[in-house]
Amino acid sequence: MKQNTGAMFFLLLLAVGFNPLVAQEREDRTLLPSDQMRAIINEASGERAMHHVLELVPYPRVRPRAEYEGNFRESDVMVKFASEYGFSNVEVESFPTQNRLWQPSQGELWMIEPQLRKLYDIYDIAISLAGNCETGEMTAEVVDVGPGARSDDYAGKDVQGKIVLGSANPNTLQRLGVFERGAAGVVSYNSLRADDYPDQILSASISANAPEGKKPGFGWAIGPREAREISAILGRGQKVVLKSIVKAETFPGELEVVHATIPGDGSTTQTIAISAHLYEGYIKQGANDDNSGCALTLEMGRTYIRLIKEGKLPPPKRTIHFLWVPEISGTNAWLNKHEDIKKTMIADLNFDMEGIRLSVNRAHWVLQRTPDTFPSFLNDIGQSMMEFVAETNRERVRYRANGYRYTLPVVSQNGSMDAFYIKIDKHYGSSDHVTYMQHGIPALMFITWPDMYYHSSQDTPDKLDPTQFKRAAVVGIGSMSVLASAGDEMGLKVAGESITRGSARMGESHRKGIGYLADETNGTNLYQAYKEAMNAIRHQANVEKKVVSTAAVLFESPSDGERKLAAFHPLLDRRAAALESEVEAFYRLRAGQKNVRIAKLELTSAEREAARISVERVPLPGGGGFGAQAAAIARANLTEAERTALNRIPQHMNAELNILIGQKKSVLEIRDFLSGEFEPLPLEDLMGYFRSMEKVGTVKLGKQ
């Protein structure tokens, strides 16, 4: 691209009044005013967040007995910093569990033949020994079973009393090798990215509960490079003998939760939560997953407290609860105990894996939205803040007259100068935000993904980037401040954000629907594409009406706010009707091209039948889930076609499907909801799934 000439540059300066940043600041807006965002940017420290990580998990280590008899190291670190920074009500709460805690004090894996060599030691790589191994020493020959995940992998191989080497996870190798075929132990080289990271070891465990008459044995997790070397030796016809040495003990089970608050001003009983998981089991100690989230939220609280004291941010109306927990189980235990606080919570911001350098990991910092079954204004607060930081931290060519730089740099002295790579994505579970939503509290998750060191021996502090921490802190503090201090004025501002962003989302559903028609090359399927397009728009319109209404909770009188915001419902219906008219017009043009008859929207006989069939989850004894053993027995009684039907629902729809089953909807309503949120789901696939699930015994189909 050519450089601007001097004359053009002069005219450009005249056009913006010799103050080019004014135009940029007007474009780059978010929910908080510019002075508040600048105050947050100036105070938030990526270096401090890094320091927290280095105090929490300087390296993955073997925990001493003292931590199981008192507080764990990470809990004490969080309490120390939170107290120093001025958090209130800082405490450690312990919740007993039935599962005992396992901790090794010695773990060594040796090669005895063809050469004497120590392969692994837990004091070198703490997670190389699979969890729940028995205390003892065992020397045995190795048998390579390839993947080791199917019975066929063991055909013709005698593993009795030997060590199974396979690429399946240790638990699978234990079940097939130890429990079913009498192996002494297993060595797994299960890996997410074996070619890129051949020395990476995944955190894993084996079962402590062996079938009657069996022993759990032992399990080791080793790197793919080491496994390939052992496999090559075996392939040359040589014998490989390994020796496993394990010394371990168990302790009473507990979930250790660190809790602190920043008190509100007493004007409302509403509260919000800021969450991150401090533990994911006590053996695995990940720097990014998720000590980074705990380190970040500490820094968010420190910055927020200081800026309030200095008068640079408004004081919170709502008390903010900071929860640093054992993932999911700790959150669930705390919310169940504190029912009175849970009832006051209007939102949670969950931070899970926040600190890795994005460019090195080919990653984005991702906001996982609430699902369509849980519409919320919360998504738009998070997206507004993320996009503000991302846009001002990328070099934009249209502003190069102002210099080759970021508009409003959010960088750390010891961090990267990368652009801020972000992504707003659909809901995904597997973290504490899901638990909050299960308790009726809207929740977002912020996460770096992919993480090349996920759940592995290489999740260490050297992979983290102070600049990423600083940017995540700015987004988190901005979002937290909006939630904590919002009244009528901010409530309406947030509602406006949801209305306008909702318009964009409806536009996306419109684009998706038109795409169905445009991509349909078979004229006989054009009518079905038309129906799917109309369904996508109607689905999104219904979601957006609920999103707007949820912002009422931020008003001083939520009921009054809901009444006022309801005025937008008919306007959203009119917008949907206009988009539907465009879809219909496009359908007519497409039908003309394909020489097919134009048909009016109406239900097929199969759809009418599905509309009359209700779906209900079957309550099980004791209120528990469908046990793995019972499910396996029930599935074994299915025909091949019925088992196939269980796998026809795309994996990314499963979480929403599970929620919809509990809402007493018809089969057709569920199909239309899933197709509107994601992509068209054939009715016959969903019907077959439910018929099979009914036979398994987890759902009941009835008549509406």
N, C-alpha and C positions, 0 to 999 in steps of 0.2 A: 504494500500500500504506500502511495506517495506521501511525503511529508507536506504539511500545510505550508503555504507560502507566507512570507512576512506580512503581506497585506491582509490575507485571509485571517491570520492570527490576530492582527490588530483589530479587525472588524469584530472578531469573536469576543475579544476582551471588551469592546465597546458594548456589544449586545448584552453581556452579563454584568455590566457596570463595574468592571475591574474587580469583581468579587465573585469568582467562579464557584466558590464553595456554597454560596447561597442557593444556587440552582440545585446543586447536588443534595443539600440538606433537605430541601423541600421534597425532592423525590424520595429520599431515603428516610421514610418515617416509620415509626412503630407506635405502640400504645402509650409509652411514657414520653414526656417531653424531652427535647434535646439535652437540656442541662442535667436532667436526672440520668439519662443514658451516659453522658460524658463522665458524670461523677462515678458511676458504676465501672466504666471502662478504666478510669484512672486508678481506682482503688483495688479492683479485683486482681489477684496475683496468681499467675500460673506457677511461679516458683514456690510459693507457700503450699500450694496443693501438692507439688512434687515432694516437698519436705515431709508432708503428712504421710505420703506413700512410703518414703524411706524410713519413717519411724514405725509404720504399721507392718511392712513386709520388706525389710531390706534384702532378704533372700528367702526362698522357701526353706523351712527348717524343720527339724524334728522337735516337736513340743515336749518340754519336760513335764514330769508328773505334777509339779507345782501348779501348772496352769489348769489341770483338771481338778485340783483341790481348791483353787481360788478362782480369780478371774483370768480369762485368756488375755494374752498380751495386747491384742488389738482393742479389746474393750477398755483396758487401762489407758491406752494411747488416746482413744476417742474422748474418754472422760477428762483426761488431763488437758487436752486442747480446748474442748468445749467449755470447761470451767475457766480457763485462762481468757478465752475470747468473750466471756460475758453471757453465755447461754444460761438459761434458768432451769431449775429442776433437773439437773444432770444426774442420771441414775443408771444403774445396771439392774435389770430384772432377769430372773432366771425362771424358766419354765421346765419342769421335769417331763421327760418322755420315756416311753417304754423301751426304746431302742438304746442299748448300751453303746458307749463310745469306745472305739478301738484305737489304740495307739502303740506303734512299735517303738522299741528302744534300740533294737538291733535288726538290721536287715542287710544281708550280703548274698550276692549271687556270683558263684565262681564257676569257671570252666576248669574241669579236672582233666579231661581228655578232649582233643589230642595234645593240649598243652595246658599248663597251670597258669590261669590268668583270672584276676578279679574283674568281673564284668560290671557289676553295679553295687552301690552302697547307698543306703538311704541318707547318709550324711553328705553324700555328693549330690544325689537327686532324690529328694524326699518322696516323690510320688512313684518311684520305680517299683516299689513293692505295692501290690494290689491290696486294697483294704480288706480287713477281716481274715487275714491269714492266721493259721494256727501257729503257736509256738512250736519250734522243733527244727531238726536238721534232717535233710534228705539228700542223698546222692543217687542219681538215676540217669539212665540213658535217655536221649532225646529222640522223639519220633516226630517227623515233619508231616502235618496233616493238611498243608496248604491253607486254605481259608479256615477250615475247621468249623464252619457254621452249619453244615448239613451232615446227616448221617452218612451220605455217600462219600464224604471226605475221609471217613474212617474205614471204608471198605478194604479188607485185606491187610489191615495194619493192626498189629498187636500193641496196644498201649497200656496193658495191665502192668501196674507198678512202675510205669515210666513217666517221662515228662512230655507233655503235648506242646508242640510249637505250632502256632497258627496265627493268622492275621485277624481272626474274629476277636471280639472283646473278651477279656478274661472270664466274665460271667458265663458267656456262651460256651467257651472252651471247657469251663468247669462242669457245666451241665452235661455236655455231650461226652467229654473225655473222662472226667473224674467220677461223676455220679452214675453215668450209664455204662462206662467201660472200664472203670477201676484204675484210672491213671493216678499217679501220686500227686501231680501238680501240673500247672500250665504256665507257659511263657507266651505272652501275646505281643505282637507287634502291630496292633491296631493303630491306624493313623488316618488323619484327615487329609494330609498333604505329604505323602511319603516321598514323592520325587523332589519337591521343593525343600522339605525339611526332614532329611533322612535320619537325624539324630533326635528328633522331637518325640517325646513320650506323653501319651495321653493319661490323664487322671482316670483311674478305674478301680473297681473292687470286685470281689467275689462274694458269694453268699456265705454267711456264717451258719445258715440253717441247712444242714445236710439231711437227706432222706434217712429214714431209720436204718441203722446198720452201716451207714457210710460216714466218711469224714470229709470236712470241707477241703482239706489239702492246702496247697499254697498257690499263689499266683504272682507272676512278675509281668511288668509291662516294660518292654525294651524298644529301642529305636529300630526302624526299618533297616538301617545300614548294618547294625549288628546282627539282625535276624537273617539278612541276606548272606552274611558271611557264614553263619551257622548252617544255613540251608545249603550253601555251596559245598561245605565240608561233607555234609551228609550225602550230597549228590555225587561226590567223588568216591562214595562207598566207605568212607571212614566213620568211625563211631564218635559221637559227641556225648560226653558225660558232664552233667552240671551238678553243682551242689548248692542247695538253698539253705540259708541259716536265718531263722526268724526268732526273735524274742519280742513278745507283745503282751499287753494286758488290756483289760477293759475297765471302764468306769461307769458310774450311773449316768444315764442319758440326761442331757439338759440342753435347752435352747437359751443362749445368752443374748439378751437384747439390751442395747444402749439407747436411752431415750433422753432427749433434752427439748426445751421449748424456748421460743421467743414470744413472750406474752403479748396479747392484744391489749387494746385500751379499755376493754370492758363494755364497749358500745354494742357488741353483738356476742351471742353465744356460739356463732359459727367458728370453725377452725379449718386449717388446711394441714396437709402432711407433706413432708419432704423425705423421701426414702431412698435407701441404698442397702445392699446386703453386704454385711461385714464378714459373713461366713457362708460357705457352701460345703458343709462338712468342715471338720477341723483339721484334716490332713492337708487338703488342697488349700493353698494360700496364693491366690492370683493377684499380681500387681494391678493388671487392668481389670480382671474379673474377680472381685469387684472392689478391691481396695481403692481403686481410682474413683469410683462413685462416692465412697465414704469420704475420701480426701477432698473431693470436689465440693460436696455438700457442707463439709466443715468450713471451707473457704467461703462458700456462699453465705453461710451464717455470720462468719466473722466480718465480712465486708458489709453486709446488711446492717448489723448492729452498729458498726462504726458510722456509717452514713446516716443512720437515724439520729445518733447522738450529735452529729455535726449539722443536722438540719438539712441535709442534702437529699434525703428521701423522706416521704411522709411516714409517720409512725403507723404500725399495723393496727387495724381494727380487729383483725382475727388472730387468735393465737396460732403460732406455727409449731407443729410437732415434728421434730426431727427423729427419725427412727432408723437405727443401724442394726440390722437383724441377721439371723440365719435365714437364708433365702426361702421365701414362701412360708415355710413352717413357722418361722419366728414371727412373721407378719400376722399370720392367721392366729397364732397363740395370743399375741398382744391385742389384736382387735377383739378377740373373743373375751378376753379378760376385761378390757376397758370399753364395755358396751356404751357407757355414758358418753365417752369421748367420740366413739365411732359415730354416734347419731348426730354429732355436730359437724362432722367433716364434710366439706363440700368439694374437695379436690385433693388429688395427690400428684406430685411430680416425682417420678421414679428415675433414678440414674444408675444404669447398669452398664459398665464398661465404657469409660469416658475419655481415657487419656492417651491412647496410642497415636503415633504420628500417622496421619491419614494417608499421605502420599506414599509412604513406604509400604503400607498394608493394602494399597489399592482400595482404600476404604472411603466411606462417607460417615459423617455424623448424622444419624438417622433419628427422626421423630416417628415413633410408632403411634399412629392415631388410635383413638378409641374405635371399637367396631361399630358398624351401623346398628347393631342391637343395643348400643349404649351411646346414642348421639350426645355430643357435648360441645359447648363453647370453648372448652379447655384446649382443644386442638388448635383453634385459631389464635389463641394467646401464644402458644408455643411456636407456631409457624411464623407469626408476625415477628417475634424476637429473633428467631433463627435467620430469617431472610434478611432482616436488617443488618445483622453482623456479617452474613455471607456476602451481601451486595457491596458493603463498604470495605470488604477485605478480599476483593479481587480487582485486578487492574482492568479498568474498562476503557476500551479504546476511544470511545466517544468523548471521554474526559481527558485525553492525553495532552490537550493544550494546557492543562493545569499541572502537568508533570507526570512522569511515569511512576506512579505510586498508588497506594490504597487511599481511598477518601478519608477513612477514619480508622487508622490502624489499630487492631487489637492483637498485639504480639507481645511475647515475653523476651526479656534480654537473653535468656539462655534457650529460647525455643526456636522453632522453624519460622521461616517467612513464607510458608506455603499459603496458597489461597485456601479459603474455608469451604471445603467440599461438604455439602449437606444434601439430604434427601428427606422429603416428607413421604412417608410410606403408610400403607394399610396396616391394620392391627396385626400384631403377632404376640403370642403369649410367652410362657416360660420365664417369667420374672414376677416380681412383687406387684407390679401394676395390675396383673390379672387378679391377684388376691383381693386388692382393694375393690375392684369392680365386682367381684363375687360378693362382697359385703355392701354393695350398693353405692360405692364412692367412685366417681369418674377419675380416671388416672391415665397419664401419659407415660411412655417410656422413651428415654433418650439413650442411644447406644451407638458405639462405633462398630461398623460391620462392613466387610468381614474383618475378623481379627485372626491373623495368621498364627497366633500363639494361643488360641482359645483352648482352655481346659488342658493345658500342656505344661511340661517341664520348663518351657521357654517363656512363660508369662511372668517376666521379671521387669523391674523398674527401668532398665536401660532402654526399653521399647517405647517409653512414654515421652510426650512432648509438652513442655510447659505452655507453649502457645495454644495448643488444643485445650488444655485445662483452663486457660484464661478466657478463651472464647466461650467454652461451655459454661463457665461461671457467669459471664455477662448475660447469656441467654437465661440461665437459671435464676439469677437474681432479678432480672427484669420481669420474668414471668411470676416469680414469687411476690414481688412488690405489687404487681397488678392485683393478684389474688388476695393478698393480705390487707390492702388498704382500700379496695374498691368500695365505692358508694354509688349513689344514683348516677353521677356524672360518668364515672368510669364504667359502670354497668351498662349504660347506653352506648358508650364508646365500644365496649367489647361486643355488644349486640350488633352494632354497625359493622364491626370487623367480620362477624359471623355471617351477616346478611350478604356482604359483598363477596366474601370468599365462598359462601354458599352458591352465589350466582356463578362463580367460576366452576364449582363442582357440578352444578347442573349443566353448565356448558360442556364439561367433560363427559357427562352421561349422554348428552346430545351428540357429541362427536363420536362416542362409542356406538351409539345406535345407528347413526348415519353410516358408520363404518360397516356394520353388519349388512346393511343394504348394498353398499358400494362393493363389498367384497364377495357378494353372492353371485356366483357365476352360473348356478343352476336355477333356472327360472322356476322350477317346481318348489324350491325351498325359499323363494322370495317372500312369500306370505309369512312364513315362520320368522324370518329375519325382521320383518315389519313388526310383528308382535313383540319380539325381543327388544326392539328399539323403543317401542312405546313403554314397555315394562321398565326399561332402564331409567327413562325420564320420570315416570310416576314414582318409582322407588326413591330416587334421589330427592324429588320434591317433598315426599313424606318425611324423609330424614331431615331435610333442611328446616322444615317447620318445627320439628322437635328441637333441633340445635338452637334456633333463635329463642325458643321458650326457655331453654336451660339457663340462659344468661340472666334470667330474672332473679336467680339466687344471689346475685351480686348487688341487687338493689337493697335500699334500706328497708323497704317493705317488699319481700319477694312476691307476695300475692298481687300487690299493685303493679309490680314490674311485669308479672306474667300477663296481667290484663292488658297493659299497654302494648306489650310486644306481640300479643295475639292479633293486633291490627295488620301484621305483616303476613299472616297466613293466607288470606285471600289473594294478596299480591303475589305470593309465591305460586299459588294455584294458577293465576293468570300467566305468570312467566312460563310455567310448565305447559299450559295450554298453547302458548305461542310456539314453544319448541316442538310440541306434538304436531302442530299444524305444518311446521317445516318438514318434519319426518314424513307426514302423510303426502306432502307435495313431492318429496324426493322419491317416495315409494311409487307414486303414480308415474313419475318420469322413468323410473327403473323398470316398472312393469311394461311401459310402452316399448322400451328398448328390447325387452325379453319376449314381447308378444304374449304376455300372460294376463289372464283376467284379474281385474282389481276386486279384492274381496274386503268386506267389512270385518271389523274385529268381532269375533265371537268365540266362545269356548268350544273345543272339540268334545266329543263324548268322553274321552279319557280324562280331559281336564275337568269336566263336570263331575265325573266320578271322584277324582282326587280332591275336589272342593268339598265333597261330602264325607271324606275320610279324616277323622281326627287322629292326632298322634299324641300319645301320653307316655311319659317315662314310668316304668314299673318300679315302685318302691321296693327295696330289698330289705330283708331282715336286718335289724340293727342300724338301718339308714346308711350302710356302707355302699361302696361301689361294687360293681359286678366283679367278683373275685377272679383272678387269673386262671385258677384251676377250674372253676365252674364254667368260665367262658370258653376255655380250651375244650372241655367235655362237650359243651353245647355246640361249638363250631364243628367238632368232629362228627356230629350227627347231621350236619348240613350236606346237601348234595354239592357236587362240584360247581354247578351253576349258581347255587345259593352262596357258596363261599366267594365265587368270583364277583357276585353282586355287592358284597361287602367292600370290595376294593374299587368300586367305580366312582366313588365320591372323591374329587380331588383333595389332596391333603390340606391345601390352604383354606378349604371350606369347612374343615372338621370342627374348629372351635366355634364358629358361628352356628353350625348345624346343631351342636350339642346344646347351645343356649336356646335356640328356636324350639327344640323338642320340649323344653320345659315351659314354653309359653302357650301351650294348648292351641296351637294353630293347626290348620288343615294341611294336608300334604301339598296342595296347590299353593297355599300361602307361603309355605316354607320354600318350595321350588322357586316361586317368583321373587322372594326376598334374596335368596342366594344368587339367582341369576342377575338381579338388579345390582347387587353389591359387587359381584365378581364378573363372571361370564356365563353365557347360557348353559344351564344344566338340564340335560334331557330328562323329562318327566319319568320316562320308563326306568332310567337309572336310579332315580330317587325312590321310586315305588318299589323296585326290586330290592334296594338297600333296606327299606323299612320292613318288607316282607321277611327278609332274612333275619333282621334284628328282632322281629316279633318271635320267630322260631327260636332264636338264641335265648329270648326271655328278658330283654332289656327295655322293650317298648311294647305298648298295647295299641292296636289300631281299632278305632270304633267308628260310629256314624255320627256326623254332625247333626 
